[in-house]
Amino acid sequence: MITGKLDTADRKEVQDKIRELGGLARSGVSGKTNYLIIGSILEDGRQVEEGNKYKKAKKNEAKGLKIITEEEFS
């Protein structure tokens, strides 16, 4: 799962890398989501923490979901 603008790669490249590592790149956060990769800001200019994907991921951290930056994923 990815949210926000990415600084070092385009979204497709990151999705391809997720698949190469055996993961699934989905469009929404669910109970099956393991990681949320966050960019610097949302596409509309708001802070990533203001987005629905981030908020839902925060609620699922106790279930093992990890929120990581683009740099941590690289």
N, CA and C atoms as an extended XYZ file, in Angstrom:
222
Properties=species:S:1:pos:R:3:atomname:S:1:resname:S:1:resid:I:1 pbc="F F F"
N         0.846       -1.165        0.000 N   MET     1
C         0.000        0.000        0.000 CA  MET     1
C         0.890        1.226        0.000 C   MET     1
N         0.545        2.199       -0.799 N   ILE     2
C         1.319        3.435       -0.922 CA  ILE     2
C         0.368        4.608       -0.790 C   ILE     2
N         0.818        5.654       -0.085 N   THR     3
C         0.048        6.890       -0.043 CA  THR     3
C         1.008        8.078       -0.111 C   THR     3
N         0.578        9.115       -0.783 N   GLY     4
C         1.367       10.341       -0.885 CA  GLY     4
C         2.282       10.372       -2.095 C   GLY     4
N         2.871       11.549       -2.316 N   LYS     5
C         3.821       11.737       -3.417 CA  LYS     5
C         5.155       11.123       -3.026 C   LYS     5
N         5.720       10.360       -3.943 N   LEU     6
C         7.023        9.754       -3.709 CA  LEU     6
C         8.100       10.657       -4.286 C   LEU     6
N         9.217       10.774       -3.582 N   ASP     7
C        10.273       11.691       -3.989 CA  ASP     7
C        11.327       11.048       -4.884 C   ASP     7
N        11.632        9.763       -4.668 N   THR     8
C        12.765        9.160       -5.363 CA  THR     8
C        12.390        8.174       -6.457 C   THR     8
N        11.153        7.762       -6.523 N   ALA     9
C        10.724        6.800       -7.543 CA  ALA     9
C         9.275        7.090       -7.903 C   ALA     9
N         8.882        6.596       -9.053 N   ASP    10
C         7.468        6.766       -9.380 CA  ASP    10
C         6.689        5.593       -8.779 C   ASP    10
N         5.423        5.790       -8.595 N   ARG    11
C         4.553        4.828       -7.904 CA  ARG    11
C         4.604        3.448       -8.564 C   ARG    11
N         4.611        3.404       -9.898 N   LYS    12
C         4.657        2.128      -10.606 CA  LYS    12
C         5.934        1.357      -10.281 C   LYS    12
N         7.067        2.052      -10.199 N   GLU    13
C         8.331        1.398       -9.863 CA  GLU    13
C         8.270        0.772       -8.475 C   GLU    13
N         7.682        1.483       -7.532 N   VAL    14
C         7.560        0.967       -6.175 CA  VAL    14
C         6.608       -0.225       -6.145 C   VAL    14
N         5.496       -0.136       -6.860 N   GLN    15
C         4.559       -1.259       -6.934 CA  GLN    15
C         5.229       -2.482       -7.555 C   GLN    15
N         6.030       -2.280       -8.586 N   ASP    16
C         6.753       -3.383       -9.218 CA  ASP    16
C         7.728       -4.022       -8.233 C   ASP    16
N         8.405       -3.208       -7.460 N   LYS    17
C         9.357       -3.727       -6.468 CA  LYS    17
C         8.618       -4.536       -5.385 C   LYS    17
N         7.460       -4.051       -4.971 N   ILE    18
C         6.646       -4.784       -3.992 CA  ILE    18
C         6.320       -6.167       -4.547 C   ILE    18
N         5.914       -6.220       -5.790 N   ARG    19
C         5.568       -7.510       -6.420 CA  ARG    19
C         6.788       -8.416       -6.547 C   ARG    19
N         7.953       -7.824       -6.899 N   GLU    20
C         9.188       -8.604       -7.011 CA  GLU    20
C         9.549       -9.250       -5.681 C   GLU    20
N         9.220       -8.574       -4.592 N   LEU    21
C         9.520       -9.090       -3.255 CA  LEU    21
C         8.447      -10.052       -2.746 C   LEU    21
N         7.444      -10.319       -3.584 N   GLY    22
C         6.405      -11.266       -3.214 CA  GLY    22
C         5.172      -10.660       -2.581 C   GLY    22
N         5.096       -9.340       -2.568 N   GLY    23
C         3.951       -8.658       -1.974 CA  GLY    23
C         2.880       -8.323       -2.988 C   GLY    23
N         1.784       -7.809       -2.492 N   LEU    24
C         0.686       -7.351       -3.334 CA  LEU    24
C         0.504       -5.857       -3.108 C   LEU    24
N         0.470       -5.096       -4.180 N   ALA    25
C         0.229       -3.652       -4.082 CA  ALA    25
C        -1.269       -3.429       -4.237 C   ALA    25
N        -1.919       -2.996       -3.194 N   ARG    26
C        -3.372       -2.794       -3.193 CA  ARG    26
C        -3.701       -1.304       -3.208 C   ARG    26
N        -4.981       -1.005       -3.399 N   SER    27
C        -5.396        0.395       -3.465 CA  SER    27
C        -5.974        0.909       -2.146 C   SER    27
N        -6.206        0.026       -1.190 N   GLY    28
C        -6.785        0.461        0.078 CA  GLY    28
C        -6.230       -0.317        1.248 C   GLY    28
N        -6.241        0.295        2.413 N   VAL    29
C        -5.769       -0.347        3.636 CA  VAL    29
C        -6.861       -1.283        4.145 C   VAL    29
N        -6.459       -2.512        4.492 N   SER    30
C        -7.412       -3.472        5.045 CA  SER    30
C        -6.732       -4.240        6.178 C   SER    30
N        -7.447       -5.153        6.755 N   GLY    31
C        -6.890       -5.983        7.813 CA  GLY    31
C        -5.767       -6.883        7.325 C   GLY    31
N        -5.664       -7.056        6.011 N   LYS    32
C        -4.608       -7.879        5.428 CA  LYS    32
C        -3.369       -7.074        5.044 C   LYS    32
N        -3.420       -5.768        5.207 N   THR    33
C        -2.297       -4.902        4.847 CA  THR    33
C        -1.176       -5.069        5.868 C   THR    33
N         0.044       -5.282        5.382 N   ASN    34
C         1.205       -5.410        6.262 CA  ASN    34
C         2.008       -4.119        6.369 C   ASN    34
N         2.087       -3.375        5.260 N   TYR    35
C         2.886       -2.147        5.228 CA  TYR    35
C         2.143       -1.037        4.504 C   TYR    35
N         2.323        0.189        4.991 N   LEU    36
C         1.896        1.382        4.280 CA  LEU    36
C         3.149        2.205        4.049 C   LEU    36
N         3.477        2.423        2.783 N   ILE    37
C         4.626        3.246        2.421 CA  ILE    37
C         4.112        4.655        2.220 C   ILE    37
N         4.686        5.605        2.957 N   ILE    38
C         4.201        6.981        2.879 CA  ILE    38
C         5.199        7.874        2.153 C   ILE    38
N         4.656        8.743        1.316 N   GLY    39
C         5.448        9.765        0.644 CA  GLY    39
C         5.536       11.009        1.507 C   GLY    39
N         6.079       12.066        0.950 N   SER    40
C         6.315       13.293        1.712 CA  SER    40
C         5.028       14.068        2.005 C   SER    40
N         4.147       14.178        1.013 N   ILE    41
C         2.854       14.864        1.178 CA  ILE    41
C         1.823       14.148        0.311 C   ILE    41
N         0.557       14.424        0.542 N   LEU    42
C        -0.497       13.870       -0.304 CA  LEU    42
C        -0.534       14.599       -1.640 C   LEU    42
N        -1.147       13.996       -2.618 N   GLU    43
C        -1.229       14.592       -3.951 CA  GLU    43
C        -1.919       15.955       -3.946 C   GLU    43
N        -2.832       16.181       -2.973 N   ASP    44
C        -3.537       17.458       -2.910 CA  ASP    44
C        -2.829       18.490       -2.029 C   ASP    44
N        -1.607       18.153       -1.552 N   GLY    45
C        -0.807       19.099       -0.780 CA  GLY    45
C        -0.933       18.983        0.732 C   GLY    45
N        -1.905       18.201        1.215 N   ARG    46
C        -2.043       18.017        2.668 CA  ARG    46
C        -0.935       17.122        3.189 C   ARG    46
N        -0.730       17.160        4.502 N   GLN    47
C         0.221       16.270        5.153 CA  GLN    47
C        -0.287       14.832        5.058 C   GLN    47
N         0.613       13.879        4.919 N   VAL    48
C         0.240       12.468        4.798 CA  VAL    48
C        -0.624       12.029        5.987 C   VAL    48
N        -0.315       12.527        7.164 N   GLU    49
C        -1.042       12.140        8.372 CA  GLU    49
C        -2.516       12.540        8.342 C   GLU    49
N        -2.883       13.432        7.442 N   GLU    50
C        -4.277       13.865        7.314 CA  GLU    50
C        -5.100       12.950        6.409 C   GLU    50
N        -4.436       12.053        5.696 N   GLY    51
C        -5.131       11.194        4.742 CA  GLY    51
C        -5.824       10.006        5.384 C   GLY    51
N        -6.860        9.518        4.723 N   ASN    52
C        -7.635        8.389        5.235 CA  ASN    52
C        -6.829        7.100        5.311 C   ASN    52
N        -5.960        6.850        4.329 N   LYS    53
C        -5.151        5.630        4.358 CA  LYS    53
C        -4.251        5.626        5.591 C   LYS    53
N        -3.631        6.761        5.868 N   TYR    54
C        -2.746        6.866        7.030 CA  TYR    54
C        -3.539        6.668        8.324 C   TYR    54
N        -4.678        7.315        8.423 N   LYS    55
C        -5.493        7.208        9.641 CA  LYS    55
C        -5.936        5.767        9.868 C   LYS    55
N        -6.357        5.096        8.803 N   LYS    56
C        -6.786        3.703        8.932 CA  LYS    56
C        -5.593        2.817        9.304 C   LYS    56
N        -4.439        3.094        8.726 N   ALA    57
C        -3.241        2.319        9.044 CA  ALA    57
C        -2.850        2.489       10.510 C   ALA    57
N        -2.949        3.705       11.023 N   LYS    58
C        -2.625        3.956       12.440 CA  LYS    58
C        -3.488        3.097       13.347 C   LYS    58
N        -4.756        2.940       12.989 N   LYS    59
C        -5.672        2.123       13.792 CA  LYS    59
C        -5.292        0.648       13.743 C   LYS    59
N        -4.613        0.238       12.662 N   ASN    60
C        -4.243       -1.162       12.490 CA  ASN    60
C        -2.806       -1.480       12.909 C   ASN    60
N        -2.087       -0.494       13.432 N   GLU    61
C        -0.708       -0.749       13.861 CA  GLU    61
C        -0.649       -1.817       14.953 C   GLU    61
N        -1.608       -1.818       15.833 N   ALA    62
C        -1.626       -2.811       16.916 CA  ALA    62
C        -1.780       -4.227       16.367 C   ALA    62
N        -2.310       -4.348       15.154 N   LYS    63
C        -2.492       -5.661       14.522 CA  LYS    63
C        -1.281       -6.048       13.680 C   LYS    63
N        -0.212       -5.263       13.759 N   GLY    64
C         1.017       -5.596       13.050 CA  GLY    64
C         1.315       -4.791       11.804 C   GLY    64
N         0.407       -3.916       11.385 N   LEU    65
C         0.661       -3.091       10.214 CA  LEU    65
C         1.776       -2.096       10.536 C   LEU    65
N         2.730       -1.975        9.627 N   LYS    66
C         3.847       -1.048        9.827 CA  LYS    66
C         3.748        0.097        8.826 C   LYS    66
N         3.932        1.309        9.321 N   ILE    67
C         3.963        2.496        8.469 CA  ILE    67
C         5.431        2.856        8.277 C   ILE    67
N         5.868        2.870        7.008 N   ILE    68
C         7.269        3.159        6.717 CA  ILE    68
C         7.363        4.260        5.665 C   ILE    68
N         8.482        4.952        5.675 N   THR    69
C         8.721        5.988        4.677 CA  THR    69
C         9.235        5.356        3.395 C   THR    69
N         9.211        6.134        2.358 N   GLU    70
C         9.748        5.696        1.066 CA  GLU    70
C        11.220        5.297        1.222 C   GLU    70
N        11.972        6.062        1.994 N   GLU    71
C        13.389        5.787        2.200 CA  GLU    71
C        13.597        4.463        2.944 C   GLU    71
N        12.740        4.175        3.908 N   GLU    72
C        12.851        2.909        4.648 CA  GLU    72
C        12.568        1.714        3.749 C   GLU    72
N        11.707        1.893        2.766 N   PHE    73
C        11.384        0.811        1.849 CA  PHE    73
C        12.508        0.542        0.859 C   PHE    73
N        13.202        1.596        0.442 N   SER    74
C        14.242        1.479       -0.606 CA  SER    74
C        15.326        0.511       -0.266 C   SER    74
